[in-house]
Amino acid sequence: MSSQKKRNFKIEAFKHRVEVDPKYAEKTWKILEHAIHEIYNHNASGLSFEELYRNAYNMVLHKYGEKLYAGLVTTMTWHLREMSKSIEAAPGDLFLEELNRKWADHNKALQMIRDILMYMDRTFVPTSHKTPVHELGLNLWRDNIIHYSKIQTRLVSTLLELILKERTGEVINRGLMRNISKMLMDLGPSVYQEDFEKPFLEVSASFYSGESQQFIECCDCGEYLKKAERRLNEEMERVSQYLDAKTETKITHVVEKEMIANHMQRLVHMENSGLVNMLVNDKYDDLSRMYNLFRRVPEGLSTIRDVMTSHLRETGKQLVTDPDKLRDPVDFVQRLLNEKDKHDKIVSSAFNNDKTFQNALNSSFEYFINLNNRSPEFISLYVDDKLRKGLKGVSEEDVEIVLDKVMMLFRYLQEKDVFEKYYKQHLAKRLLSGKTVSDDAERSLIVKLKTECGYQFTSKLEGMFTDMKTSQDTMQGFYASQAALDIADGPTLAVQVLTTGSWPTQLIAPCKLPLEILGVCERFRTYYLGTHTGRRLAWQTNMGTADLKATFGKNQKHELNVSTYQMCILMLFNSSDRLTYKEIEQATEIPAPDLKRCLQSLACVKGKNVLIKDPMSKDIAEDDSFNVNDKFSSKFFKVKIGTVVAQKESEPEKQETRQRVDEDRKPQIEAAIVRIMKSRRVLDHNNIVAEVTKQLQSRFLPNPVVIKKRIESLIEREFLERDKADRKLYRYLA
Amino acid sequence: MKKEDTVKLISSEGFEFVVDKTAAMVSHTIRNMLTSPGSFSETQHGEVTFPEISTLILEKICQYFYWHLQYASGKETEFHIEPEITLELMMAANYLHT
């Protein structure tokens, strides 16, 4: 009895029904019509389903399907007309409720009718291409009720009115709304869209356009965004409560467009409360709200990003070019770091860690850090300061954090080689004076630089560390050897043997050392050259330090911690009481600027003035004279006498460093050119410049003019030649 | 067996078959009768009269209901139909939408 069997059989009526009563159809239909009336009148309990089903079944079997179907349409239409009258007559508030009730009635009746006419639905409807009963019922409802002109307009306006009421804060019957919108959806998506959604969206657009206009006149940016967000959430909730889920994107789109997109520029640039203000005052909530709202509209985020970038560049530019703030390099870098931290936090907490925002942030920093060509020096000075004293007593993790931050700034630098130069100088000073706080921190930073810029960048720095280590061993060896036995009473010497090339040393003529020292030095030289053949030692007297024991007027003993130069000067006073500047200069042969600085720190610093200068003044003149300050006193036994050194480089020094950097760049540029030409053989000028720039980008930004000069120099030295036909083309000469 | 779980099927000769509702609902027609929203008399009384189905056929139909349930739950046996009732049985099946 599966469905296959019956499909292939033509079912004939039962035998005893063959002679058909001519009024049979009429009679049977009357029964069914009556039943439909009863069903609509809620009076179905007395009806026999079997009887009705059988009658409908027989009607279809006897080919009265058409009559049955037509009858159904007429009867149902008649009932719906009745219903529409009663709905129409319902007073204002009750209109929707009446509609809803009638809809429920109709639905239930429709269900029952469909059940008893199931056989028709099953056989007659498909063969004669009619609409199935259920759909027919919905269509009739749509045509007779929803599209009945008096109801149609009233329905839409009632719904919109209710939604408006809810928007202005009144409570409405959401259940009813849900039923009605469900009804519209049941009638087919086109009914819902045409009869409700479209007008709903139009009305919403004009509502929000008006409201946003009103808000923007009287609210500040933060408040406006709060309101917009609330509205958006309200609409989403409304959709989830009683509208079709598909409406959500449409209505939120309307709100976004009216409340955000149309006012975007104005909001962002709002005075005293716009984006810049939020950034300045760290208003994370407002920023995050702005981000989330603007993200919904096209170009919203790029608007935020652009404004943020230009603001950052502006403030950054002020930061790096304000001469006031450039006075203290450490402070300067700290300010940069603070700025970075601040904006990092904003991006992470308010902007969802958006990659594009991070990039914007980075490019802004890169832009303004490089506006000031002293940035590399200052960053190195900052590291210097941190490694000398700033990190004392700080846990290892915190040290790492500071170093990572420095590395981040380092990444922004275009002239990394300049940084390297300064870093080398500062590192050398730290190592030689033994001032570095933690070797681990130093090494960790070098590892970081290595990962960032490669081995080449840090090999010399690492060489410096190795020198320090071997020097220690050398000194131990020296004092264990025969050579040192003879000088056990003399001054203790600590030599650091530095590899030329690794260290930023300049070859300068050593000053005249006091005899006592000279003796020890000679012994060390003999020892060292004895153990290491083929080497040359040159004394860098400008970098050493010394501890002196001194006795002042009232038998006051102090240990003075001074530089080598200062030591030489002070030793002179062992043999004479009063010396003029000229005499000192002659006796020591210290270069004049250094000598002046040393004397200044010996005579002019309050509390550390072991010498008295005549005449008393701040600066050292060539005809000054000096004698020992017998009245010198200090609370401490050990007195450290610093050298008056400009921490920051002075203008001429800066020029000099600059020059050296430029000088160092030349071979690098040449090497790059040769590398490129070797692989390409022939290339035109512009491409060479582009390639070279690309290759060297990680270290510095080469100037095209300089590159041109290098090319010319290479042509002169016959590495390259110009193409004879095209002068712009270069050829590599193997 | 509770009365709510059963349904009485009555043949044209007045024979009554009491079967489980689950079995009876193998027929789509009977299922609709029993589940249609309005309260038809069949739903109220729990009995259905088939004035056009003979006892013999209705009995076979009830057998089929149970066989069908078993078959659906995996017990694959044959359902034997005597050739002489085939036509009537098929007409009833069409009527009951089984």
Interface residues (C-beta under 8 A of the other chain):
Chain A: M1 K5 K6 F9 I11 F14 I39 H42 A44 S45 G46 L47 S48 F49 E50 Y53 R54 Y57 K108 A109 Q111 M112 D115 I116 M118 Y119 R122
Chain B: H28 T29 N32 M33 S36 P37 G38 S39 F40 S41 E42 T43 Q44 V48 T49 F50 P51 E52 Y64 L89 M90 M91 A93 N94 Y95 H97 T98
